[in-house]
Amino acid sequence: GQAQGCGYGVIDDGAGNASEYLGEARNGLADGTGAMIERRAGRVGARYYEGAFKGGRPHGVVLVEEAGRKPRVREFRDGDDVGSASERELKALIF
């Protein structure tokens, strides 16, 4: 089945790319408030996203954290980082 409502899920393609998600989902994809840990082949470490998601991608105001960098609040549109955002607009995951 496809995830609906709130929960936890993991996607691993077997080629070094994996995503873990905790939060709201619709039609099997991250959708609403949640948190995602993303690992990509060829990239050292993981990237953490927390905030708004739509269609399985960051969409809206999102906190981004990754090793060696200062945490930052960014605005996303369909998974693309479009610039800085105010921390006051961030909807943090509560669990």
C-alpha positions in Angstrom: 0.0 0.0 0.0 0.9 3.6 -0.1 1.5 5.7 3.0 -1.3 8.0 4.0 -1.4 10.2 7.2 1.5 10.2 9.6 4.3 7.7 9.8 7.9 6.6 9.0 9.3 5.2 5.7 12.5 4.3 4.0 13.4 4.2 0.4 16.7 2.6 -0.7 17.5 2.0 -4.4 20.4 -0.3 -3.7 22.9 2.0 -5.6 23.8 4.1 -2.6 20.8 6.5 -2.6 18.5 6.3 0.4 15.9 8.5 2.1 14.3 8.1 5.5 11.1 10.1 6.3 9.1 10.8 9.4 5.9 12.9 9.1 2.8 13.4 7.0 2.4 11.6 3.8 0.0 11.4 0.9 -0.1 8.9 -2.0 3.0 7.2 -0.7 5.1 10.5 -0.7 6.2 13.0 1.9 3.5 15.6 2.0 3.0 18.1 4.8 5.2 18.7 7.8 8.0 16.2 8.3 11.7 15.4 8.4 13.9 13.6 5.9 17.4 12.2 6.0 18.8 11.8 2.5 22.0 9.9 1.5 23.3 10.1 -2.1 25.9 8.0 -3.9 29.1 10.0 -4.3 28.2 12.5 -1.5 30.0 12.3 1.8 27.6 12.2 4.8 23.8 12.8 4.8 21.6 15.8 4.5 18.7 16.5 6.9 15.6 18.4 5.9 12.8 19.4 8.4 9.7 21.4 7.6 7.4 21.5 4.6 7.2 18.8 1.9 5.0 18.3 -1.2 5.1 15.4 -3.6 8.1 13.7 -1.9 10.3 16.9 -2.0 11.1 19.8 0.2 8.5 22.5 -0.6 8.2 25.7 1.4 10.2 26.7 4.5 12.7 24.0 5.5 15.6 23.6 7.9 18.6 22.1 6.2 21.5 20.5 8.1 24.6 18.6 6.8 28.0 17.7 8.2 30.5 20.5 8.2 28.0 23.3 7.6 26.0 25.6 9.8 22.2 24.7 9.9 20.2 27.0 7.7 16.5 27.8 7.0 15.8 27.9 3.3 12.8 28.3 0.9 12.2 25.4 -1.4 9.9 25.0 -4.5 9.5 21.4 -5.8 12.8 20.3 -4.2 14.8 23.3 -5.5 16.4 25.7 -3.1 15.2 29.2 -4.1 16.7 31.2 -1.2 16.9 32.0 2.4 13.8 32.1 4.7 12.8 33.2 8.1 13.0 30.8 11.0 9.7 32.2 12.2 8.0 30.6 9.2 9.4 27.1 9.9 7.0 24.4 10.9 9.1 22.0 13.0 8.3 18.3 13.2 6.7 17.4 16.6 6.7 13.7 17.6 
